[in-house]
Amino acid sequence: MKYNTEKKKEILNIFAESPDRAYTAEEISAVLCPDGAGKSSVYRIISEFERSGEIRRIPNTESRQGLFQYMRGGGCSEHLHLKCLDCGRLIHLDHLTTSELESKVLSSLGFEIDDGSMLFGKCSVCKAKN
């Protein structure tokens, strides 16, 4: 049981150290289990964290693997996010920008955006590289 508790701490530390990045379960597993031993525990713990609300699954346009984002105490569902498709950086839009964008989309298209939704593109750093 201690092993499982240590793995939980290690997984949460990875998310907490880079809250502006989303990870696949495979990426977390590769860091913590480079030889493949314990990989199923990592997947199980990530599922536990998702159920408890400590992390959430977000869409991944690049593959069928889900991406997981640290929820910072549950405060990420009230605003929109931008995700860089090159470096994986996650940008949290402020509430005012989120509200304005949601209002414009709703009034012009009649389309209601889900809380915590994500827009995909390239961040300024990656855009400047190309």
Secondary structure, DSSP 4 states (H G I P E B T S, - for coil): -HHHHHHHHHHHHHHHH-TTB-EEHHHHHHHH-TTSTTHHHHHHHHHHHHHHTSEEEE--SSSSS-EEEE-GGGTTTTS-EEEETTT-BEEE--HHHHHHHHHHHHHHH--PPPTT-EEEE--HHHHHH-
